Amino acid sequence: MNRVPAHRPALDVLAFCRAGDSLSGEWPLAQMPRLCSSLEAAPAADAAVSWSVQGTLRPVAGGQAEVWLHLQGQATVSLQCQRCLRAMTESLAVDRRFRFVRHEDEAARLDEEIEDDVMVLPTRLDLIELLEDELILVLPIVPRHPVPCPDPLPLRADSAEDEAPAPNPFAALAALRGRTGGGTSGGGGGSGAV
């Protein structure tokens, strides 16, 4: 597998897949601003996303070969636990396959037929932008530590009062029925006797 230079890689997808080529590398997490905006804090200077990409052409009987790209990536990020509001570490992993087609209408049709992502073949593909998109998609919707949180929020002094059970709204009704129930039954019995 070829290692990539430090500059931002852009692929000629068709040529890359025709050659059955592959690349791998690391990219500074801090240079993914859209992903960083979702994190609990700015990433460390040495924090990086490791990734690899493999291109292939799949032969099709009686038609053009299919253009496929397999993208993998891993990163460790800091998020805010929504249970205790403290920082937590989350491992993100991307493992996606993309099929590239030449026209928008073909992409729309295939998107309904297959589970893999379908994209229109670009002149050049910004690999880091695609990787950042995919990492954003795998962020947890509600980040939480495994239960229990290692450092839960302290309880308030008045928490015992807050947690006291609310009065039963039917208790007053039951008491009222108890007071009036005997008179009603007695009245009903007297009316039946007449």
N, C-alpha and C positions, 0 to 999 in steps of 0.2 A: 504494500500500500504506500502511495506517495505521500510524503509530508508536504504541507503547503507553506509558502513564505508568509511573513508576518503581515503583509498587506491584505486588505479585504478581498476574498476570492469571489470572482464572478465567472460563471460557467457558460460556455457554449454547450448547452445541454445535448443537442443532437450529436455533435462531434464527440462529446464526452461519453455518451451512451453507445455510439457506434464503436468506439475503441474499447468498450467494456472497462473503462478506467475507474479508478478509485482514488480518493483523497482522504486525509485525516489531519486533524490539528487541534489547536486550542485557541480560544478567542477570549480576550479580557471581558469578564462579566460587566465591568463598568462601562464598556462601549456598547452596551445594549440598553439604551435609555428607556425604552418603553417597558422592558421587563423590570428594570431597576425602580421605576416609578411605583411598582406594586409591592416592593420589598419593605421590610420593617426599618431597615437602615441601609445606608450606602454600603456596597460591597467592599471588602478589603482590597487593597491594591493588587494583591496576587491572586484574587479569586478569578477563576477561569471556567469556561464551558469547553468541555472536550467533545469532539464530534468526528463523525466519519460519513462519507457518502460514496455510494457505489452506483455506477450507471450500467444499464443493460438494454439490449434490444431483444425482444421476444419475437421469434418468427411466427407468422400467421399464414396458414395455407391459403393461397390465392389472394393475398392482400399485403399491404405494407406492414413491416415489422412494428411492433408496439414499443414505444420509448418509455422506459421505466427508470426511476431514481429511488434509491433506498437511503434514507437519511436517519442517522442515529445521533443522539446527543445526551450528555449528562451534565448536571450542574447541581451544586449545593447552595441553597439560598437561605436567607434569614427572613422569616415572616412573623407576624404578630398573632399569637394564639387568641382566638375569639372567646375563649372560656376564661382565661386568667389575665389576658392582656399583656403577657410577658413575651419576650422574643423566643422564637423556636426555630430549629433548623429543619429544613425540608429538602429531601433529595428529589430532583426532577429528572425524569427520563423520557426521551423521545425516541420512538421507533416507528417511522412512517414510510409508506411506499406511495409514490406519486406516479401517475400515468400522464404523459404529455401528449396532447393532440394538437392538430393544426388550426382548428376553428372553434369559435365560441359555441356554436350550435351543437357541435359534436360533443364538446365538454359538458354542456347542459344535459344532453341525452344520456351520456354515459354516467353522469353523476347520479342519476336515478336508478341505474342498472347495477352498478358495482359499489362495493363498500370502500374501496381505496379512493384516495383523493385524485381528482382529475383536474389538470390545469392546461391552459393554452400554452403552447410552446413559445417561450420568449426568445428574443434575440440573444440576450445575456441574462442569466439568473444570478441575483445577489444571494449567495448561499447563506450569509450571516443573517440577512433580513428574514429569509425563510425559516432558519433555525430559531430566531428570536420569536417569530410568530408561533411556532410550534411549542416552544417553552412556555409562552404566555397561556396557551390553550391547556397545558397540563397543570397549571397552578391550581391548588385546591380552592374551591369556592369559599369554604369556611375553614380556614386553617385551625387545627386544634392539636394540642399535645395528646399523646395517648393518655387515657384515663388512669389514675388521676394526674392532674398537672403537677409537675415537680415543685412548684412554688405558688400555691393558690393565693388568691387575694385574701387579705385578712377580713374576718367578719366584723361588721359594725357592732358597736356596743348595744344598740337598740335592736339587734337582729332578732332576739328572742321575742320582742313585742311584734316585730314585723311578721314573724313566722307563726304567731298565734292563730289558731283556726278562725276563720270568719264565721260569724253567727249564721246558723241555719235559717234561711228565710221562711222555711215551712214550720219552724218550731212555734212561732206566734200563732199561726193558723191552727196548728194542732191544739194548742191551749185554748183557743177561742172555740173550736169545735167541742172540746171537752166540757166547757162551761155551758154551752147552749144545747149540747147533744141530749142531755137528760130531759130538759124541758120539752124538747121537740118530740122525743119518744113518748113521754107521758102524755103530751097533748094529742099525739097521734092515736094513742091507745084510747083516750077518752072520747075522741071523735068517732072511733070505730064503735064504741059501746052505744052511742046514741042512735 
